[in-house]
Amino acid sequence: MKINEAIYPYNIEARKLPVHLTGIGGTEWQEHIIRPDGYHWHQILFSEEGEGVLKYDNAAVRIEEGEFFFLPTGYPHEYFSNNEKWGVKWITFDGYAVNHILSLMNMTKPTVIKPYEPEALQSLFAKMYAAQRSDKLHCDFICSGLVYEFIIEFNRHMNDRESRLRSDRSKLIIPVLNYIDENFRQDFSLTVLAGIAGVSPQHLCRVFKEAMNMRPGEYLTEKRLRESRRLLRTSGLPIAKIAILSGFSDPGYFGTVFKKHEGITPAEYKKIYSGKQ
């Protein structure tokens, strides 16, 4: 369904609702939009045909065909066609409860999604558009519920995307974590870990940091330190032997790293905590 018009409903009573539609429309030829102060209503747009670029927060995001993007009210942004033709549909909405609803849904910044099941969002849009075109008496009240459902559906896909990203990160780093846990006493390179994950060392470092809040080398060091603390408390072995069993081939380096992280030397730690499980 091609749309080349904009409808801005105005119903004084509908504007008293917690959520209400303020605009709906579409164009086959999206013009260049620049809003340094943002827009006075919240917006959700759908890239129906072609591609565009969305700019916000000093970043440029490519908007592919089939993607939706949310722009909160008052948020500076710019968007434009990535080629000659960009077909876009959109809704705008407001209401006394909208900001609270969006905050609860963590929808406070521009967000781009590509739903794996876009039919529900497209159907809701079609119902709102049809109501505005055919039922002048009740359309604004009908659309109030549909807008709310549209926001919820957008948020569901937004959360599904985050879940998939977390799942993808887990699938990538779990084999790496397992390898480190099983081989922390040995020396191995970042390239070896990247090979296990099937990605480049740079990509592994980025994903590992996102998931674990530390780099692979930092995780390895922490694993070795945990083992050294356990042995210092329980084994009675010489510190040089504990260093080797913990994965530190140089006892002097072990002492330096241990003091940096624990604030005391291995000997002091052993004296304080020996015999404590």
N, C-alpha and C positions, 0 to 999 in steps of 0.2 A: 504494500500500500504506500504509494508515493504521496507525500504531503508537501505543499509549498504555500503554507499560510501560518499565521500566528493567531491564536485565540487567547484573549485576556478576559476571563470572566469577572464580572463585578456584581456581587450580591452582598449587600450590607449584612444580612443575617448570617450568611455563610462565613463571613470574615470573623464572626464571633466563635467559630469552632476551633478546637485545639490544633487541628491540621486542616488546611484547605489548599486547593489548587489555585495558583495565581496566573498560570500561563501554560499553554501547550501548543506545540506546533512542530514544524519541520521545514527543511529546505534541501533541494538537491544540489545547491551551490552555496555551501557555507562560506560566508564572508570572513575577512580577517577581523577578529574581535580583540580589542585591547582594553582592559579594565584595571588601571593602576590602583583603584580603590575597591575593587571587587564589584559584585552585583548586589542589588538591594533585596533579592530573594535567593533562597537556596535553589540549586539547579541539579538535575541529573540529565545527562545527554547520552545519546546512543549513536555510535558511528555505524550507519546503515550501509554505506557504499563508499569505497575509497578510503583514504587515510588522511590523518591530520597530525598536528603537533600541538601539545598542550604545554605551556610554560608557566611555572610557578616556583617560588622559593629558589630562584636562580638555577632551576633545572628545566630541561626540555624533555618531554616524554612523548614518544611516538604513540599515536592512537590508531590502532589497526581496525580494520573492518570487523564488526561484531563486538567491539568493546564498548562498555558504558563508562562514563566518568562523572563523579560527583564533585560539585564545587559549592562549598559553604558560602553563605552570605558574607559580604564584606571582605572576602579573601582575594587579594590581588592576583590576577591571572591574565593569560593571553592564549588564544588558540586560533589556528588557521589551517587551511588546506595544505597537504603535503604534495599535491599535484593540482591539476586544473579543477577536478570535480570531487567534492566531498559531500555526500548526503548525510545529513544529521537530523535526528528527531530529539525533542527535548520536552521536559516539564519543569516548571518552577513552582515553588510552594512556600507557604508561610503558616503562621498560626501561633497562638500564645504558648503552646506546649512543644513546638517543634524543636527549639534549641535544647530543651531538657531531654527530649527523646533522642536526638542525635548524639548528645553527650553520653547518654547511657549506652548507646550503640558504638561509641568510639568513632563517630563520624564527625570529626572536627577539622579535618584537613582534606585537601583534594585527594581523591582516591580513584584509581582506574581498575576495572575488573573486566575479565572476559568470561562470562558465565558458560559453563559446560552445558547448561540447560537454559537457554535464553528465552524459551517459549513463554514462560510464566510472566516475565517482565514485558515482553512484547504484547501478550494478551491483555495485561493490565493497562498498558498504554492505549491499545486499541479501544478498550472499553471506555476509558476516560474521554478519548477523542470522539467516539460515537455519542456519548452522553452529551457532550458539549454541542454537538451538531444537531441533536434530535430532541432533547428534552430540556427545554429552556426553563421549565418550572422547577425541576428537581435535580438538574445536572450538578450543581455545585455541592449539594449534600451527598449525592451519589459519589462524586469524585473525592470528597473528603475521605471516605473509607478506602477508596481505591488508591489514593496517594499514600495513605498510611501503610497499606498492604505493599505498595510498590517500594517504599523505604525499607520495610522488613525484608522483602525478597532481595533487594540489593545488598542489604547487610548480611543476609544468609550466604550469598555468593562471595561477599568480601571475606567472611570468616572461613568459608570453605577453602578459599585461595590461601589464606594464612595457614590453615591446617595442612594443606597439601605442601606448602613450602616447608613447614616444620617437618612433615613426614619425609620429604625429599632430603632435607638436611640430615635427618636421623639415619636414613638408609645409607647416606654417603659416609658419615663419620663413624657409625657403630663398628664397622670392620676395622677402622683405624684405631679406635679406642681399644678394641679387643686385642689387636696386635701389640699396642703399647703395653697394655696390662700384662700380656704374656711374655713379652720380650724386653721389659724395661732394664734388665741387667746387661743387655747387649747394646752396642753402638750401632745405630742405623741412621740413614739420612732422611731428610724431608722428601727426597725423590722416591725413596722406597715407600713411604707412607702414601704419597700421591699415586704411585702405581697401584697400591692396594685399593684406593678409592676410584681409580680410573679417571682422574682429572689432573690438571696441571698443579704444580706446587703452589702457585699463586692462588688458584681457585680454592684449593684445599685450605690454605691459611685463612682466606676470607670466610668460607663457610664454617670452618672450625671455630673461628672467633665469634661469629654470629651465634652459634649454638652453645658454646662452652664459656664464652667471655674470656678466653685465653687462647694463645697460639699452641700448636702441637708441641713445640719444644718446651713451653711453659708447663703443659700438662705432664710431659715426661719427667721434668724436674720435680714437680710436685709428687708424682707417683714414687720416684726414687727417695724423696725426703720422707714420705709416709712410711716407706719400708725401713729407712734408717732409724726413724723415731721408734718404730716397733722393736727393732733389734737392740737399740740402745736401752730400752726399758726392760727387755726380757731375756736377752741372750747371754750376757756376760762376756761376749767376745771382745777382742781388742778393737779399738776404733778403726784402725787401718783395715782390718778384716771386714768390719761392718760396712765401710765405704765401698769395698769391692763387691760385697754381696748385695749392696743397694744399687749398683750400677755405676758407681763413681770409680773409674780406674786410677785416679790420682787422689790419694788421701788428703793432700794439701788443698786441692781444689774443692774437695768435699767439705773440708772445714770452713773454707771461705763462703761457699754457697749456703751451708747450714746456718752460719752465724748471720748472714744477710737476711735469711728468711725467718729465723727463730729468735734472733737477738742475743743468743748465747752460743758458746762453742759446743761441739758434740760432747766433750768431756764434762762440761758444766751441766748439760742436759742429762747425761748419764748419771751424774752424781745426784741430781735432784729427783729424777724420775725412775731410777733403777728399782726394779721390784714392783712398780706400779703398772697394772695391766691397762 
